[in-house]
Structures are given as C-alpha cells and as structure tokens.
Amino acid sequence: MALRSVYERFLDAPSTQSLAENASLHYVTTLTSFSHSGPIIKHLESQNKKIVSTKSGAVIGVVEGPSALALEVETTLEFLSGGGSYLPGLENFVVDRTATIPTVRSIPGDRPD
C-alpha cells in the first residue's frame, strides 16, 4: 500500500498503533512540538474536537519515496475556541472564523543508526 494511503487512513482515524513510539509532531511556525505516539494522539483528539476543526485537507502535491512522504496540503480550519497550535494566543481574533492555509507535511522514513 502506498504511504500516502496509509497517511490518509491515519488522518481519518488517528491511533497510537499507526505511529512509531518515537514519533514527533512539530508546528514549525509556532515552535509547538509533541513527542511519542500517546501525547501526539491526545493532542490531535483534544485540538480537533475542542479548539480547531479541520474541515478539509486537499493534497496539492506529493513526493513519495520508498519509506518517506512529503505532502503539500491546502487545509481549511474552523477555529472553535482558539487558535490552537496554529495561532496560539489569538482567541479574540480567530474564534468562529474559517481559514484556508497551505501546509507542508513531512513523514520521514526509517533512519539508519
């Protein structure tokens, strides 16, 4: 199965079984990071239900290697109760608003030790 399909399946139903134990999630623009599969899933569940709702994510471009993936995604977000990890501290400006932004998602493959 192509890595893109695996990743899209993960986005539909995030679970710790889908991630490596040493996985990490980084929001580069806000310097927010989460490490290890459990905290990543907890963050995604909390943010997606309470703070920011992802309305759509259309893949614009993809580069796929044998064990790595990079995607450019046009992401539409609805800000429910704050800016979340995308726009922290801007609650007064973004609540009840929708924004479409380009995002780059990089899923590195196994690295030799």
DOVO-883544 format. One record per residue (C-alpha): x, y, z. Coordinates in steps of 0.001 Angstrom, whole numbers, m for minus. Layout:
N
+---------+---------+---------+
|       x |       y |       z |
+---------+---------+---------+
|       X |       Y |       Z |
...
+---------+---------+---------+
***
This chain:
113
+---------+---------+---------+
|       x |       y |       z |
+---------+---------+---------+
|       0 |       0 |       0 |
|    1280 |    3477 |    m868 |
|    2448 |    5629 |    2043 |
|      22 |    8359 |    1023 |
|   m2898 |    5959 |    1518 |
|   m1575 |    4891 |    4917 |
|   m1201 |    8532 |    5984 |
|   m4691 |    9473 |    4770 |
|   m6110 |    6498 |    6672 |
|   m4283 |    7726 |    9799 |
|   m5804 |   11198 |    9385 |
|   m9286 |    9669 |    9193 |
|   m8761 |    7670 |   12405 |
|   m5613 |    8638 |   14367 |
|   m4366 |    5914 |   16705 |
|   m1202 |    5118 |   18610 |
|    m887 |    1841 |   16671 |
|    m377 |    3862 |   13486 |
|    2637 |    5746 |   14874 |
|    6123 |    4708 |   15823 |
|    6736 |    5004 |   19574 |
|    9343 |    7723 |   18934 |
|    7116 |    9734 |   16556 |
|    7081 |   13518 |   16800 |
|    4777 |   16290 |   15613 |
|    6113 |   19818 |   15055 |
|    4283 |   23027 |   14191 |
|    7250 |   24914 |   12746 |
|    5607 |   28333 |   12641 |
|    4712 |   28298 |   16365 |
|    7554 |   26087 |   17666 |
|    4989 |   23742 |   19257 |
|    6130 |   20110 |   19465 |
|    4773 |   16806 |   20716 |
|    6858 |   13649 |   21129 |
|    5867 |    9984 |   21342 |
|    2703 |    8423 |   19982 |
|     486 |    8803 |   23075 |
|     870 |   12585 |   23535 |
|     517 |   13143 |   19774 |
|   m2812 |   11317 |   19621 |
|   m4027 |   13058 |   22794 |
|   m3121 |   16445 |   21252 |
|   m4839 |   15675 |   17941 |
|   m8015 |   14478 |   19654 |
|   m8142 |   17470 |   22000 |
|   m7381 |   20086 |   19376 |
|   m9648 |   18653 |   16682 |
|  m12720 |   18393 |   18911 |
|  m12440 |   21449 |   21137 |
|  m10220 |   24108 |   19614 |
|   m9744 |   23807 |   15850 |
|  m11813 |   21701 |   13483 |
|  m10172 |   20579 |   10243 |
|  m12858 |   20980 |    7589 |
|  m10821 |   19722 |    4650 |
|   m7340 |   18854 |    3528 |
|   m6860 |   18724 |    m228 |
|   m3500 |   17314 |   m1307 |
|   m1955 |   19693 |   m3828 |
|    1316 |   17861 |   m4341 |
|    3091 |   14798 |   m3048 |
|    6601 |   13385 |   m3171 |
|    6820 |    9778 |   m2076 |
|    9936 |    7716 |   m1550 |
|   10252 |    4063 |    m528 |
|    9851 |    4919 |    3172 |
|    9200 |    8690 |    3339 |
|    6484 |   11102 |    2300 |
|    6127 |   14864 |    1808 |
|    2778 |   16458 |    1079 |
|    1620 |   19973 |     310 |
|   m1931 |   20243 |    1609 |
|   m4495 |   23019 |    1288 |
|   m6011 |   22861 |    4783 |
|   m9291 |   24502 |    5763 |
|   m9615 |   25091 |    9503 |
|  m12535 |   26314 |   11601 |
|  m11399 |   27937 |   14838 |
|  m13892 |   26859 |   17521 |
|  m12466 |   28223 |   20778 |
|   m8996 |   29493 |   19952 |
|   m6041 |   29346 |   17638 |
|   m4750 |   26009 |   18899 |
|   m1262 |   25085 |   17766 |
|   m1736 |   27041 |   14551 |
|   m2371 |   30510 |   16049 |
|   m1900 |   30351 |   19828 |
|   m2937 |   33389 |   21820 |
|   m5182 |   34848 |   19112 |
|   m8503 |   33676 |   20560 |
|  m10136 |   37122 |   20290 |
|   m9342 |   37310 |   16585 |
|   m9952 |   33834 |   15213 |
|  m12846 |   32226 |   17139 |
|  m15797 |   31435 |   14856 |
|  m13697 |   32048 |   11753 |
|  m12596 |   29747 |    8972 |
|   m9247 |   29950 |    7196 |
|   m7683 |   28049 |    4328 |
|   m3905 |   27770 |    4570 |
|   m1205 |   25801 |    2769 |
|     608 |   23280 |    4958 |
|    3596 |   21066 |    4316 |
|    3637 |   17675 |    5980 |
|    6792 |   15614 |    6101 |
|    6790 |   11984 |    7182 |
|   10397 |   10760 |    7306 |
|   11236 |    7136 |    6851 |
|   13482 |    4935 |    8902 |
|   16939 |    6353 |    9516 |
|   19956 |    4119 |    9835 |
|   21505 |    4150 |   13307 |
+---------+---------+---------+
***
